[in-house]
Amino acid sequence: MAVYNRSAAVAYAQKWWNSYNPAFPVFDVDCTNYVSQCLLAGGAPMRGKPNREKGWWLGNNTWSLSWSTPHSLRWYLAGSTIGLQATQVDSPTKLIQGDLIFYDFEGDGRFDHSTIVTSIQGGMPYVNAHTNNSQNRFWSYDDSYAHTPSTRYIFFHVKDNFS
């Protein structure tokens, strides 16, 4: 059984928050690709290749939708029972370093953005992200041009053990 190395995931997030690891593709909307790289650096096992609609993986210049798309990774985490798994929690105060937050800026049920928790300050998470690269940003994104009064969030605690 593999263990999620939260420190390694966060160290990767801090190293690459404002640049791009040349070993990986870069997307115009790069948030979930970046979060996936952080998860992989923390030891999360890829699975499901070559099916683009199932699993979480990257390889040979192709990737699963959950590797690169926030809405797809959100659904992958909600249903995964082997490998990379997470539990949805009801509050950002229940997150720790290496956990994930997904953002539905328009409140339409389609999640547009993903971030990784890199620190906890005053009991609240701060996150890193790509697309509009951010480091140690307050989790709510209230200051984002994309934020609206309809913004909804989903909080995922990444399980510490991968089966």
ChimeraX attribute file (.defattr): number of C-alpha atoms within 10 A of each C-alpha:
attribute: neighborCount
match mode: 1-to-1
recipient: residues
	/A:1	7
	/A:2	13
	/A:3	14
	/A:4	22
	/A:5	17
	/A:6	22
	/A:7	14
	/A:8	17
	/A:9	27
	/A:10	24
	/A:11	16
	/A:12	21
	/A:13	28
	/A:14	18
	/A:15	12
	/A:16	19
	/A:17	21
	/A:18	15
	/A:19	9
	/A:20	14
	/A:21	13
	/A:22	7
	/A:23	6
	/A:24	13
	/A:25	15
	/A:26	15
	/A:27	13
	/A:28	7
	/A:29	16
	/A:30	22
	/A:31	26
	/A:32	29
	/A:33	27
	/A:34	30
	/A:35	29
	/A:36	27
	/A:37	22
	/A:38	23
	/A:39	27
	/A:40	19
	/A:41	20
	/A:42	20
	/A:43	19
	/A:44	25
	/A:45	19
	/A:46	18
	/A:47	16
	/A:48	14
	/A:49	16
	/A:50	16
	/A:51	13
	/A:52	16
	/A:53	14
	/A:54	16
	/A:55	25
	/A:56	28
	/A:57	22
	/A:58	24
	/A:59	11
	/A:60	6
	/A:61	7
	/A:62	13
	/A:63	21
	/A:64	23
	/A:65	22
	/A:66	24
	/A:67	24
	/A:68	25
	/A:69	20
	/A:70	28
	/A:71	20
	/A:72	21
	/A:73	24
	/A:74	25
	/A:75	12
	/A:76	21
	/A:77	20
	/A:78	14
	/A:79	12
	/A:80	15
	/A:81	12
	/A:82	12
	/A:83	18
	/A:84	25
	/A:85	21
	/A:86	23
	/A:87	15
	/A:88	17
	/A:89	13
	/A:90	12
	/A:91	12
	/A:92	23
	/A:93	13
	/A:94	15
	/A:95	23
	/A:96	21
	/A:97	19
	/A:98	29
	/A:99	27
	/A:100	27
	/A:101	23
	/A:102	23
	/A:103	26
	/A:104	22
	/A:105	22
	/A:106	16
	/A:107	15
	/A:108	11
	/A:109	13
	/A:110	16
	/A:111	23
	/A:112	19
	/A:113	23
	/A:114	29
	/A:115	26
	/A:116	32
	/A:117	30
	/A:118	26
	/A:119	21
	/A:120	18
	/A:121	9
	/A:122	7
	/A:123	12
	/A:124	17
	/A:125	25
	/A:126	22
	/A:127	27
	/A:128	27
	/A:129	27
	/A:130	26
	/A:131	18
	/A:132	11
	/A:133	14
	/A:134	15
	/A:135	18
	/A:136	19
	/A:137	18
	/A:138	18
	/A:139	21
	/A:140	18
	/A:141	16
	/A:142	12
	/A:143	10
	/A:144	10
	/A:145	8
	/A:146	14
	/A:147	16
	/A:148	15
	/A:149	9
	/A:150	10
	/A:151	18
	/A:152	18
	/A:153	20
	/A:154	17
	/A:155	21
	/A:156	26
	/A:157	21
	/A:158	23
	/A:159	16
	/A:160	16
	/A:161	17
	/A:162	18
	/A:163	12
